[in-house]
């Protein structure tokens, strides 16, 4: 079995970030809007200083006073002040105050416009990424061999496509935009703090490593708990899926309490893990709050002291500094929180990328030869096959031929290897030894899509989809032919009951075709095979689950279907194979007899035993 491996966080990050480049225009729009938002947010803070000056020191709130203030200085602060003075200040204090009021409204409008553009662009980008990975995951699942589905539960796979991808979006994709916006705000605010008091700002910077170390410790635990939580969710989904799909068995065996108890057990495990994760995540808030309070206390003492002594920034500038610092702490805190959320999301991402990158060890190699017909026939040559991790071979040195245009039947007790033979012929599995030849060509060398285009498969377990009768009959055809659908249904003896359905061929038949009886579902499956017009027909236990009348109708449909085709029939009921050109008797994976009915009854003890058990002694 392919074990689930640990995937490095940097690799997952790179995969997610690389996917954003497919929608580069949305990424650029979001980044530009984020920059505009950060700058406009800072502009509101910058406006606070001039407003305070205008209110408490009106003489300084004029254009001439401001230009005189910065004249002769070559500092960055003086250059910025000289550049912005004509925009902010007018000739009188009252005109300046009016200008401030107008600018405030304009800045708020611009800020919210940028925020709207950022939100829409980022959301579209993140939804595109989520949709991309969900579709890739389902495409990957569809390409996996049957052995994979024996190992992986349906509920677990559903959990990966739905829950894990959703968690990737909520905890990673949704935070990518914030991880661009928030650091931008931090950089812009930090640069502004340097212009006010560079020395005090550098002292504060020393504390940043403490925050990084603390967040990395918390994040490591969150990533581990995130992965465990998603595993428990997959187990929970599997129990739920099995309980719902097997509801007839559950009720038939009075097992409602058993299933409820099983679900409760896994639900409690999921709750236990998610609360562990929540408790660790909530440590981040208090940790950052304590660090922030320590910074504020130091700033209030050292910075306020310099203002009082007149050796530092002006009171208005100190207010700008305090407000800017607290505005900067908000995105810093948000970044820390987002990093923790990402750690949780990486647990789900590792499960998604493991499946996307999975190479099944026993997957059939891809052939390249395309064929359009079966002219000579099919030959099994010394085929040996066993399932993954099984010690015993399901097929042992199996050799037989299916001449083109003939009907060959496989019979034997349960576990004889009949269905396994059909699966190998369908190329769902590959033999460990030996080979299957089609017109002398090794089946392993034939392209899968080319080979399966020649196949029609009808089995005891009929799989129908929650769609119309027409869609189920023409399944796999992108351009269904209404006339062919009608003719296929007629040949399958299905026309009678289809026309009695509420909307006829347009009737939705429910999940797995549950609105139909077993015999009706079987005939829809035969109609699907007839519509496909296969060169090779595989009937695996095609009538063994039906009552006598349904079997008669199905048998008539099969007779209509097999004419002029190569057919492999597998059935416990010998009434379905008496007309076969050749019958092969299997026992424990080995061929023990071969011939027609008369020959086998006379010469093959095992065949005679099966026949007598079903029909009574001759």
WOBELFEN-V966594 format. One record per residue. N is the residue number from 1. PHI is phi in radians with two decimals (999 if undefined). NEAR is the number of other C-alpha atoms within 10 Angstrom. Layout:
n:N phi:PHI near:NEAR
n:N phi:PHI near:NEAR
This chain:
n:1 phi:999 near:11
n:2 phi:-1.35 near:11
n:3 phi:-1.40 near:7
n:4 phi:-1.32 near:11
n:5 phi:-1.77 near:10
n:6 phi:-1.35 near:10
n:7 phi:-1.94 near:15
n:8 phi:-1.15 near:10
n:9 phi:-0.99 near:16
n:10 phi:-1.10 near:10
n:11 phi:-1.12 near:12
n:12 phi:-1.13 near:16
n:13 phi:-1.02 near:15
n:14 phi:-1.09 near:10
n:15 phi:-1.07 near:13
n:16 phi:-1.22 near:19
n:17 phi:-1.13 near:14
n:18 phi:-1.05 near:10
n:19 phi:-1.16 near:18
n:20 phi:-1.18 near:18
n:21 phi:-1.21 near:14
n:22 phi:-1.15 near:13
n:23 phi:-2.10 near:14
n:24 phi:-1.04 near:12
n:25 phi:-1.14 near:13
n:26 phi:-1.22 near:21
n:27 phi:-1.11 near:20
n:28 phi:-1.11 near:15
n:29 phi:-1.05 near:16
n:30 phi:-1.16 near:27
n:31 phi:-1.15 near:20
n:32 phi:-1.05 near:15
n:33 phi:-1.12 near:23
n:34 phi:-1.14 near:27
n:35 phi:-1.09 near:20
n:36 phi:-1.06 near:19
n:37 phi:-1.14 near:26
n:38 phi:-1.10 near:22
n:39 phi:-1.17 near:17
n:40 phi:-1.17 near:20
n:41 phi:-1.14 near:21
n:42 phi:-1.18 near:20
n:43 phi:-1.06 near:16
n:44 phi:-1.14 near:17
n:45 phi:-1.19 near:18
n:46 phi:-1.06 near:17
n:47 phi:-1.18 near:17
n:48 phi:-1.08 near:18
n:49 phi:-1.06 near:18
n:50 phi:-1.03 near:24
n:51 phi:-1.13 near:19
n:52 phi:-1.06 near:17
n:53 phi:-1.10 near:18
n:54 phi:-1.13 near:20
n:55 phi:-1.40 near:14
n:56 phi:-1.85 near:12
n:57 phi:-2.53 near:12
n:58 phi:-1.00 near:17
n:59 phi:-1.06 near:13
n:60 phi:-1.51 near:19
n:61 phi:-1.62 near:27
n:62 phi:-2.28 near:22
n:63 phi:-1.10 near:20
n:64 phi:-1.13 near:15
n:65 phi:-1.16 near:14
n:66 phi:-1.23 near:19
n:67 phi:-1.14 near:18
n:68 phi:-1.18 near:11
n:69 phi:-1.09 near:14
n:70 phi:-1.70 near:17
n:71 phi:-1.16 near:12
n:72 phi:1.51 near:9
n:73 phi:-1.70 near:11
n:74 phi:-1.93 near:9
n:75 phi:-1.25 near:11
n:76 phi:-1.04 near:10
n:77 phi:-1.06 near:15
n:78 phi:-1.19 near:17
n:79 phi:-1.13 near:14
n:80 phi:-1.14 near:12
n:81 phi:-1.08 near:17
n:82 phi:-1.11 near:19
n:83 phi:-1.21 near:12
n:84 phi:-1.54 near:13
n:85 phi:-0.95 near:20
n:86 phi:-1.09 near:15
n:87 phi:-1.40 near:13
n:88 phi:-1.58 near:21
n:89 phi:-1.89 near:26
n:90 phi:-2.08 near:19
n:91 phi:-1.33 near:13
n:92 phi:-2.20 near:15
n:93 phi:-1.01 near:20
n:94 phi:-1.17 near:16
n:95 phi:-1.11 near:13
n:96 phi:-1.13 near:22
n:97 phi:-1.10 near:21
n:98 phi:-1.09 near:14
n:99 phi:-1.10 near:15
n:100 phi:-1.05 near:21
n:101 phi:-1.08 near:12
n:102 phi:-1.15 near:11
n:103 phi:-1.09 near:17
n:104 phi:-1.05 near:16
n:105 phi:-1.11 near:12
n:106 phi:-1.09 near:12
n:107 phi:-1.10 near:19
n:108 phi:-1.11 near:16
n:109 phi:-1.07 near:13
n:110 phi:-1.11 near:16
n:111 phi:-1.03 near:22
n:112 phi:-1.25 near:15
n:113 phi:-1.13 near:15
n:114 phi:-1.08 near:21
n:115 phi:-1.11 near:19
n:116 phi:-1.13 near:16
n:117 phi:-1.07 near:19
n:118 phi:-1.08 near:26
n:119 phi:-1.11 near:17
n:120 phi:-1.16 near:14
n:121 phi:-1.11 near:20
n:122 phi:-1.15 near:26
n:123 phi:-1.12 near:17
n:124 phi:-1.09 near:16
n:125 phi:-1.11 near:25
n:126 phi:-1.18 near:25
n:127 phi:-1.15 near:13
n:128 phi:-1.09 near:17
n:129 phi:-1.11 near:22
n:130 phi:-1.05 near:22
n:131 phi:-1.09 near:15
n:132 phi:-1.09 near:13
n:133 phi:-1.19 near:20
n:134 phi:-1.12 near:19
n:135 phi:-1.19 near:12
n:136 phi:-1.09 near:15
n:137 phi:-1.14 near:21
n:138 phi:-1.18 near:15
n:139 phi:-1.06 near:12
n:140 phi:-1.12 near:14
n:141 phi:-1.05 near:17
n:142 phi:-1.15 near:10
n:143 phi:-1.53 near:9
n:144 phi:-1.30 near:16
n:145 phi:-1.25 near:17
n:146 phi:-1.06 near:15
n:147 phi:-1.02 near:17
n:148 phi:-1.09 near:17
n:149 phi:-1.28 near:12
n:150 phi:-1.27 near:11
n:151 phi:-1.55 near:11
n:152 phi:-1.78 near:11
n:153 phi:-1.29 near:18
n:154 phi:-1.06 near:16
n:155 phi:-1.09 near:18
n:156 phi:-1.15 near:22
n:157 phi:-1.17 near:21
n:158 phi:-1.07 near:16
n:159 phi:-1.10 near:21
n:160 phi:-1.19 near:24
n:161 phi:-1.24 near:18
n:162 phi:-1.70 near:13
n:163 phi:-1.25 near:18
n:164 phi:-1.12 near:27
n:165 phi:-1.16 near:26
n:166 phi:-1.10 near:20
n:167 phi:-1.18 near:24
n:168 phi:-1.03 near:26
n:169 phi:-1.15 near:23
n:170 phi:-1.18 near:17
n:171 phi:-1.83 near:22
n:172 phi:-2.14 near:27
n:173 phi:-1.03 near:26
n:174 phi:-1.15 near:21
n:175 phi:-1.61 near:22
n:176 phi:-1.06 near:19
n:177 phi:-1.06 near:21
n:178 phi:-1.15 near:18
n:179 phi:-1.29 near:17
n:180 phi:-1.58 near:15
n:181 phi:-1.16 near:22
n:182 phi:-1.13 near:22
n:183 phi:-1.06 near:17
n:184 phi:-1.06 near:19
n:185 phi:-1.10 near:24
n:186 phi:-1.08 near:21
n:187 phi:-1.08 near:13
n:188 phi:-1.09 near:18
n:189 phi:-1.16 near:23
n:190 phi:-1.12 near:19
n:191 phi:-1.08 near:13
n:192 phi:-1.17 near:21
n:193 phi:-1.08 near:23
n:194 phi:-1.11 near:15
n:195 phi:-1.23 near:16
n:196 phi:-1.46 near:18
n:197 phi:-2.68 near:16
n:198 phi:-1.20 near:13
n:199 phi:-1.13 near:11
n:200 phi:-1.13 near:16
n:201 phi:-1.17 near:19
n:202 phi:-1.17 near:13
n:203 phi:-1.08 near:12
n:204 phi:-1.12 near:14
n:205 phi:-1.07 near:11
n:206 phi:-1.06 near:9
n:207 phi:-1.36 near:14
n:208 phi:-0.97 near:11
n:209 phi:-0.98 near:10
n:210 phi:-1.07 near:11
n:211 phi:-1.13 near:17
n:212 phi:-1.08 near:11
n:213 phi:-1.10 near:11
n:214 phi:-1.07 near:15
n:215 phi:-1.19 near:21
n:216 phi:-1.19 near:15
n:217 phi:-1.15 near:11
n:218 phi:-1.11 near:19
n:219 phi:-1.08 near:23
n:220 phi:-1.08 near:13
n:221 phi:-1.19 near:17
n:222 phi:-1.12 near:27
n:223 phi:-1.10 near:22
n:224 phi:-1.16 near:15
n:225 phi:-1.19 near:22
n:226 phi:-1.09 near:25
n:227 phi:-1.13 near:22
n:228 phi:-1.12 near:19
n:229 phi:-1.10 near:24
n:230 phi:-1.19 near:26
n:231 phi:-1.11 near:21
n:232 phi:-1.16 near:21
n:233 phi:-1.13 near:25
n:234 phi:-1.12 near:24
n:235 phi:-1.09 near:21
n:236 phi:-1.11 near:23
n:237 phi:-1.11 near:23
n:238 phi:-1.14 near:21
n:239 phi:-1.10 near:22
n:240 phi:-1.09 near:17
n:241 phi:-1.12 near:17
n:242 phi:-1.16 near:15
n:243 phi:-1.15 near:19
n:244 phi:-1.33 near:12
n:245 phi:-1.21 near:10
n:246 phi:-1.79 near:12
n:247 phi:-1.07 near:15
n:248 phi:-1.12 near:11
n:249 phi:-1.18 near:13
n:250 phi:-1.01 near:17
n:251 phi:-1.21 near:10
n:252 phi:-1.08 near:10
n:253 phi:-1.82 near:9
n:254 phi:0.89 near:11
n:255 phi:-1.79 near:14
n:256 phi:-1.05 near:15
n:257 phi:-1.16 near:10
n:258 phi:-1.10 near:11
n:259 phi:-1.16 near:18
n:260 phi:-1.11 near:13
n:261 phi:-1.14 near:12
n:262 phi:-1.11 near:15
n:263 phi:-1.12 near:19
n:264 phi:-1.03 near:14
n:265 phi:-1.03 near:12
n:266 phi:-1.27 near:19
n:267 phi:-1.13 near:17
n:268 phi:-1.16 near:13
n:269 phi:-1.09 near:16
n:270 phi:-1.09 near:21
n:271 phi:-1.06 near:14
n:272 phi:-1.03 near:13
n:273 phi:-1.21 near:19
n:274 phi:-1.22 near:18
n:275 phi:-1.24 near:13
n:276 phi:-1.02 near:16
n:277 phi:-1.10 near:20
n:278 phi:-1.13 near:13
n:279 phi:-1.10 near:11
n:280 phi:-1.19 near:15
n:281 phi:-1.09 near:20
n:282 phi:-1.29 near:13
n:283 phi:-1.23 near:13
n:284 phi:-1.10 near:19
n:285 phi:-1.07 near:13
n:286 phi:-1.02 near:10
n:287 phi:-1.03 near:14
n:288 phi:-1.17 near:22
n:289 phi:-1.14 near:13
n:290 phi:-1.14 near:11
n:291 phi:-1.07 near:14
n:292 phi:-1.09 near:19
n:293 phi:-1.11 near:11
n:294 phi:-1.12 near:13
n:295 phi:-1.10 near:17
n:296 phi:-1.11 near:16
n:297 phi:-1.13 near:11
n:298 phi:-1.09 near:14
n:299 phi:-1.13 near:19
n:300 phi:-1.09 near:14
n:301 phi:-1.32 near:10
n:302 phi:-1.28 near:12
n:303 phi:-1.22 near:20
n:304 phi:-1.10 near:17
n:305 phi:-1.07 near:13
n:306 phi:-1.16 near:15
n:307 phi:-1.15 near:16
n:308 phi:-1.10 near:12
n:309 phi:-1.38 near:8
n:310 phi:1.29 near:11
n:311 phi:-1.97 near:10
n:312 phi:-2.29 near:18
n:313 phi:-1.17 near:18
n:314 phi:-1.22 near:16
n:315 phi:-0.96 near:16
n:316 phi:-1.14 near:16
n:317 phi:-1.19 near:21
n:318 phi:-1.14 near:21
n:319 phi:-1.13 near:17
n:320 phi:-1.03 near:22
n:321 phi:-1.10 near:27
n:322 phi:-1.03 near:16
n:323 phi:-1.11 near:15
n:324 phi:-1.11 near:22
n:325 phi:-1.09 near:22
n:326 phi:-1.22 near:14
n:327 phi:-1.15 near:17
n:328 phi:-1.27 near:21
n:329 phi:-1.14 near:19
n:330 phi:-1.09 near:16
n:331 phi:-1.17 near:20
n:332 phi:-1.09 near:20
n:333 phi:-1.10 near:19
n:334 phi:-1.14 near:18
n:335 phi:-1.07 near:21
n:336 phi:-1.06 near:23
n:337 phi:-1.13 near:20
n:338 phi:-1.15 near:21
n:339 phi:-1.07 near:22
n:340 phi:-1.17 near:27
n:341 phi:-1.12 near:23
n:342 phi:-1.12 near:29
n:343 phi:-1.03 near:27
n:344 phi:-1.14 near:30
n:345 phi:-1.16 near:26
n:346 phi:-1.15 near:28
n:347 phi:-1.10 near:26
n:348 phi:-1.23 near:28
n:349 phi:-1.09 near:31
n:350 phi:-1.11 near:22
n:351 phi:-1.24 near:20
n:352 phi:-1.20 near:23
n:353 phi:-1.25 near:16
n:354 phi:-1.05 near:15
n:355 phi:-1.24 near:16
n:356 phi:-1.10 near:16
n:357 phi:-1.62 near:10
n:358 phi:-1.14 near:16
n:359 phi:-2.06 near:11
n:360 phi:-1.20 near:13
n:361 phi:-1.11 near:11
n:362 phi:-1.84 near:18
n:363 phi:-1.19 near:16
n:364 phi:-1.09 near:16
n:365 phi:-1.27 near:12
n:366 phi:-1.43 near:12
n:367 phi:-1.47 near:16
n:368 phi:-2.22 near:13
n:369 phi:-1.48 near:15
n:370 phi:-1.84 near:13
n:371 phi:-2.23 near:16
n:372 phi:-2.07 near:10
n:373 phi:-2.78 near:17
n:374 phi:-2.01 near:18
n:375 phi:-1.64 near:13
n:376 phi:-1.74 near:13
n:377 phi:2.49 near:18
n:378 phi:-2.13 near:23
n:379 phi:-2.40 near:21
n:380 phi:-1.58 near:20
n:381 phi:-2.04 near:16
n:382 phi:0.85 near:16
n:383 phi:-1.45 near:22
n:384 phi:-2.08 near:20
n:385 phi:-2.61 near:23
n:386 phi:-2.42 near:19
n:387 phi:-1.34 near:18
n:388 phi:-0.92 near:13
n:389 phi:1.13 near:7
n:390 phi:-1.61 near:8
n:391 phi:-1.46 near:8
n:392 phi:-1.74 near:12
n:393 phi:-1.36 near:16
n:394 phi:-1.39 near:20
n:395 phi:-2.21 near:26
n:396 phi:-2.27 near:20
n:397 phi:0.90 near:16
n:398 phi:-1.41 near:20
n:399 phi:-2.36 near:16
n:400 phi:-2.91 near:16
n:401 phi:-2.16 near:15
n:402 phi:-2.13 near:20
n:403 phi:-1.08 near:19
n:404 phi:-1.02 near:20
n:405 phi:1.43 near:19
n:406 phi:-1.80 near:19
n:407 phi:-2.02 near:24
n:408 phi:-2.03 near:24
n:409 phi:-2.01 near:29
n:410 phi:-1.91 near:26
n:411 phi:-2.26 near:25
n:412 phi:2.71 near:24
n:413 phi:-1.24 near:15
n:414 phi:-1.01 near:12
n:415 phi:1.50 near:13
n:416 phi:-1.30 near:20
n:417 phi:1.93 near:25
n:418 phi:-1.17 near:28
n:419 phi:-1.16 near:18
n:420 phi:-1.10 near:19
n:421 phi:-1.06 near:23
n:422 phi:-1.11 near:20
n:423 phi:-1.16 near:16
n:424 phi:-1.20 near:18
n:425 phi:-1.15 near:24
n:426 phi:-1.37 near:19
n:427 phi:1.12 near:20
n:428 phi:-1.37 near:16
n:429 phi:-2.32 near:21
n:430 phi:-2.08 near:25
n:431 phi:-1.25 near:20
n:432 phi:-1.31 near:14
n:433 phi:-2.40 near:14
n:434 phi:1.43 near:17
n:435 phi:-2.73 near:21
n:436 phi:-1.96 near:24
n:437 phi:-1.90 near:19
n:438 phi:-2.09 near:23
n:439 phi:0.91 near:17
n:440 phi:1.45 near:11
n:441 phi:-1.74 near:15
n:442 phi:-1.07 near:16
n:443 phi:-1.01 near:23
n:444 phi:-1.14 near:20
n:445 phi:-1.59 near:14
n:446 phi:-1.58 near:21
n:447 phi:-1.10 near:16
n:448 phi:-0.97 near:20
n:449 phi:-1.12 near:13
n:450 phi:-1.16 near:16
n:451 phi:-1.21 near:23
n:452 phi:-1.25 near:17
n:453 phi:-1.16 near:17
n:454 phi:-1.61 near:17
n:455 phi:-1.69 near:19
n:456 phi:-2.29 near:22
n:457 phi:-2.13 near:21
n:458 phi:-2.22 near:24
n:459 phi:-2.13 near:20
n:460 phi:-1.10 near:19
n:461 phi:-1.49 near:14
n:462 phi:-1.35 near:18
n:463 phi:-1.83 near:15
n:464 phi:-2.04 near:22
n:465 phi:-1.96 near:17
n:466 phi:-1.29 near:15
n:467 phi:-2.61 near:17
n:468 phi:-1.30 near:18
n:469 phi:-1.03 near:26
n:470 phi:-1.03 near:22
n:471 phi:-1.13 near:21
n:472 phi:-1.24 near:23
n:473 phi:-1.20 near:27
n:474 phi:-1.69 near:22
n:475 phi:-0.92 near:18
n:476 phi:1.64 near:12
n:477 phi:-1.75 near:12
n:478 phi:-1.20 near:8
n:479 phi:-2.24 near:8
n:480 phi:-1.08 near:15
n:481 phi:-1.81 near:12
n:482 phi:-1.04 near:12
n:483 phi:-1.11 near:8
n:484 phi:-1.14 near:16
n:485 phi:-1.08 near:23
n:486 phi:-1.10 near:18
n:487 phi:-1.15 near:16
n:488 phi:-1.15 near:28
n:489 phi:-1.11 near:27
n:490 phi:-1.14 near:18
n:491 phi:-1.15 near:21
n:492 phi:-1.59 near:29
n:493 phi:1.00 near:24
n:494 phi:-1.82 near:25
n:495 phi:-1.11 near:19
n:496 phi:-1.03 near:10
n:497 phi:-1.38 near:12
n:498 phi:-1.11 near:21
n:499 phi:-1.19 near:13
n:500 phi:-1.54 near:10
n:501 phi:-1.20 near:16
n:502 phi:-0.93 near:10
n:503 phi:-2.02 near:12
n:504 phi:1.03 near:15
n:505 phi:-1.16 near:22
n:506 phi:-1.66 near:15
n:507 phi:-1.34 near:17
n:508 phi:-1.32 near:20
n:509 phi:-1.70 near:20
n:510 phi:1.47 near:15
n:511 phi:-1.08 near:12
n:512 phi:1.04 near:14
n:513 phi:1.20 near:22
n:514 phi:-1.20 near:13
n:515 phi:-1.32 near:15
n:516 phi:-1.88 near:16
n:517 phi:-1.35 near:12
n:518 phi:-1.05 near:19
n:519 phi:-1.16 near:20
n:520 phi:-1.18 near:21
n:521 phi:-1.08 near:22
n:522 phi:-1.08 near:28
n:523 phi:-1.23 near:31
n:524 phi:-1.12 near:30
n:525 phi:-1.12 near:27
n:526 phi:-1.18 near:30
n:527 phi:-1.06 near:31
n:528 phi:-1.11 near:26
n:529 phi:-1.18 near:24
n:530 phi:-1.12 near:27
n:531 phi:-1.03 near:25
n:532 phi:-1.21 near:22
n:533 phi:0.95 near:17
n:534 phi:-1.35 near:21
n:535 phi:-1.44 near:22
n:536 phi:-2.16 near:29
n:537 phi:-1.94 near:23
n:538 phi:-2.01 near:26
n:539 phi:-1.88 near:22
n:540 phi:-1.77 near:23
n:541 phi:0.93 near:20
n:542 phi:-1.16 near:28
n:543 phi:-2.22 near:28
n:544 phi:-1.24 near:17
n:545 phi:-1.78 near:15
n:546 phi:-1.87 near:17
n:547 phi:-1.33 near:11
n:548 phi:-1.08 near:12
n:549 phi:-1.15 near:10
n:550 phi:-1.10 near:19
n:551 phi:-1.10 near:20
n:552 phi:-1.09 near:14
n:553 phi:-1.14 near:18
n:554 phi:-1.17 near:24
n:555 phi:-1.09 near:19
n:556 phi:-1.09 near:14
n:557 phi:-1.12 near:22
n:558 phi:-1.14 near:25
n:559 phi:-1.02 near:13
n:560 phi:-1.19 near:16
n:561 phi:-1.42 near:22
n:562 phi:-1.39 near:20
n:563 phi:-1.02 near:12
n:564 phi:1.32 near:13
n:565 phi:-2.12 near:17
n:566 phi:-1.49 near:23
n:567 phi:-2.29 near:27
n:568 phi:-2.06 near:25
n:569 phi:-1.93 near:23
n:570 phi:-2.21 near:29
n:571 phi:-2.75 near:23
n:572 phi:-1.38 near:21
n:573 phi:-1.42 near:19
n:574 phi:-1.22 near:20
n:575 phi:-1.08 near:14
n:576 phi:-1.49 near:20
n:577 phi:-2.17 near:22
n:578 phi:-1.09 near:14
n:579 phi:-1.57 near:15
n:580 phi:-1.16 near:18
n:581 phi:-1.17 near:17
n:582 phi:-2.61 near:22
n:583 phi:-2.09 near:25
n:584 phi:-2.04 near:22
n:585 phi:-1.72 near:22
n:586 phi:-1.94 near:24
n:587 phi:-2.57 near:20
n:588 phi:0.92 near:18
n:589 phi:1.48 near:25
n:590 phi:-2.01 near:19
n:591 phi:-1.40 near:20
n:592 phi:-1.98 near:16
n:593 phi:-2.59 near:19
n:594 phi:-2.68 near:19
n:595 phi:2.74 near:18
n:596 phi:-1.53 near:18
n:597 phi:-1.04 near:21
n:598 phi:-1.07 near:10
n:599 phi:-1.11 near:13
n:600 phi:-1.20 near:19
n:601 phi:-1.11 near:18
n:602 phi:-1.45 near:10
n:603 phi:-1.98 near:13
n:604 phi:-1.98 near:16
n:605 phi:-1.07 near:13
n:606 phi:-1.13 near:18
n:607 phi:-1.14 near:24
n:608 phi:-1.12 near:18
n:609 phi:-1.11 near:13
n:610 phi:-1.10 near:18
n:611 phi:-1.14 near:19
n:612 phi:-1.17 near:12
n:613 phi:-1.11 near:10
n:614 phi:-1.53 near:13
n:615 phi:-1.97 near:11
n:616 phi:1.49 near:9
n:617 phi:-1.13 near:9
n:618 phi:-1.18 near:7
